[in-house]
Amino acid sequence: MRLAPPAAEPPSGSLSQRLYAALREWIQQGSLPAASALPSSRRLAADLGIGRNTVLAAMDRLVAEGFVEARPGAGLFVASLALPEPSPLPGAPIQASRWHSRRGQRLLESCGEMEGSRDAFAPGVPALDLFPREAWQRLLRRHRHQASLDAFGYAASGGHHALKTALCDYLRLSRSVNCQPHQILITQGAQQGFELIARLLADPDDSVWVEDPGYAGAKACFNMAGLTPVPVPVDAQGMQPEALAPDSPPPRLIYVTPSHQYPCGVTMPVARRLALLDFARHHGALIIEDDYDSEFRYTTAPVASLQGLAGGGPVLYVGTFSKVLYPGLRLGYLVLPEALVDDFRRANARLHREGQYVSQSALADFIVEGHFSRHIARMRHCYRQRQACLREALAPAVEQGLELSAGQAGMHLVARLASRAQEQRLIERGRREGVTLSPLSGHYLAPDAMPGLVLGYAGSTPERIAEAGGWLARAWIDDRQHQPAG
Ligand SMILES: Cc1ncc(COP(=O)(O)O)c(C=O)c1O
């Protein structure tokens, strides 16, 4: 018997581990057939020129795992196992979609290519390089050092109390959210909040109104929970329910980004907010208010939240630290109506478990010690400049008719295009040049999608924005000259 190296990797591990692996592989491949007798440990050790204890350790493991049977007085035999049929075409790629559930397939279809990108136009990526890493690391070190054992165990309290208190003060003051600390549930980001709401408050086949165009992340959660997203057109004042057919059935949930519609960037005025609240109350629907980046307003103060207008009404407020701090932190929160607080806390603890208590307590101090508001003020200034930089780079195209969104807030601009064909051509051109472009049409559910590009600017340096923006302006002008019919 020769000790063959494992097929793909160089041999690793101790001698007994390698002997175990080789014997196991031969058994699984059928080279050592079921019921065949194995040589005695003494003979095997002599044949291989290794110690008998080494052989015994390998055999013991094979016996313990059931690959080999010890028959008293007779020795060791290969066990009879229902081994899987070897693949008819070794090395042929497995069609992953064969394994997908219908739910999983729907989720995969909604996963955008931009996720993870930090290139010039990646939407929703903050200025990671400007995050005050030193202050943050210092707080993390302090809290890691001071943490009680509770921070390392299972918890079901909805989040660290000091963080909920600090956040509550901040939300009341800066977003006019009407809440007490116990109404806050700390989540691992907005995404987890949408998922919990969809699973806990709606049944499969219930409908959920979503803005069209709208945020793919929320729609993916609704789809995965089996809900039916109903696209509601967006106009200059945000979600426009009147545009639906008058006999449309009322939804169970209504998902909106009223302070800064994603991706169009418009703000819902108070009259429409009140009408939406009235509609929800009247039809027993619940509103999900996604307030993901409204800290970054450049011309006016942040708009007051819909939740604050509701006076304890049917609004679940979803917030995230992904934009104001950084997405990898994976911390967000829900502000829940009083009656739902306990249900959400219990469901979250069961479904997702709570965690990141050290980060949560560090974040509480980050807010209380003023780093948070200083960082937001700095980023507001920085993003305003980065947006100006992108506008300047795109100016030659704008002079020739390229339409850009107003950009009074947020971390991206929308450039309107003439046709879906032009959108595709520019995306393809960008791909060849290493510039990733996000299509506006990809944010729609309705077939008559508006063509355009969603151009993030917050996460790139002014140099890169100028370079990529200049490239885009030239590409748009060139495309228009050569494809005048769109
Ligand atoms: C509209 C909108 N809501 C919420 C989020 C934040 O999601 P999370 O907190 O899961 O990172 C994003 C991120 O891109 C977003 O664009």
The ligand as an SDF file (V2000), in Angstrom:
LIG
                    3D

 16 16  0  0  0  0  0  0  0  0999 V2000
  -32.5850   53.2820    0.2870 C   0  0  0  0  0  0  0  0  0  0  0  0
  -31.6590   52.5570    1.2120 C   0  0  0  0  0  0  0  0  0  0  0  0
  -32.0990   52.1510    2.4070 N   0  0  0  0  0  0  0  0  0  0  0  0
  -31.2950   51.5330    3.2890 C   0  0  0  0  0  0  0  0  0  0  0  0
  -29.9850   51.2730    2.9880 C   0  0  0  0  0  0  0  0  0  0  0  0
  -29.0490   50.7260    4.0520 C   0  0  0  0  0  0  0  0  0  0  0  0
  -29.0160   49.4140    4.1980 O   0  0  0  0  0  0  0  0  0  0  0  0
  -28.1350   48.7190    5.3410 P   0  0  0  0  0  0  0  0  0  0  0  0
  -28.3710   49.4120    6.6450 O   0  0  0  0  0  0  0  0  0  0  0  0
  -28.6740   47.3400    5.3450 O   0  0  0  0  0  0  0  0  0  0  0  0
  -26.7110   48.8160    4.9410 O   0  0  0  0  0  0  0  0  0  0  0  0
  -29.4960   51.6070    1.7410 C   0  0  0  0  0  0  0  0  0  0  0  0
  -28.1200   51.2490    1.3630 C   0  0  0  0  0  0  0  0  0  0  0  0
  -27.6790   51.3190    0.2660 O   0  0  0  0  0  0  0  0  0  0  0  0
  -30.3390   52.2920    0.8390 C   0  0  0  0  0  0  0  0  0  0  0  0
  -29.8870   52.7030   -0.3500 O   0  0  0  0  0  0  0  0  0  0  0  0
  1  2  1  0
  2  3  1  0
  2 15  2  0
  3  4  2  0
  4  5  1  0
  5  6  1  0
  5 12  2  0
  6  7  1  0
  7  8  1  0
  8  9  2  0
  8 10  1  0
  8 11  1  0
 12 13  1  0
 12 15  1  0
 13 14  2  0
 15 16  1  0
M  END
$$$$
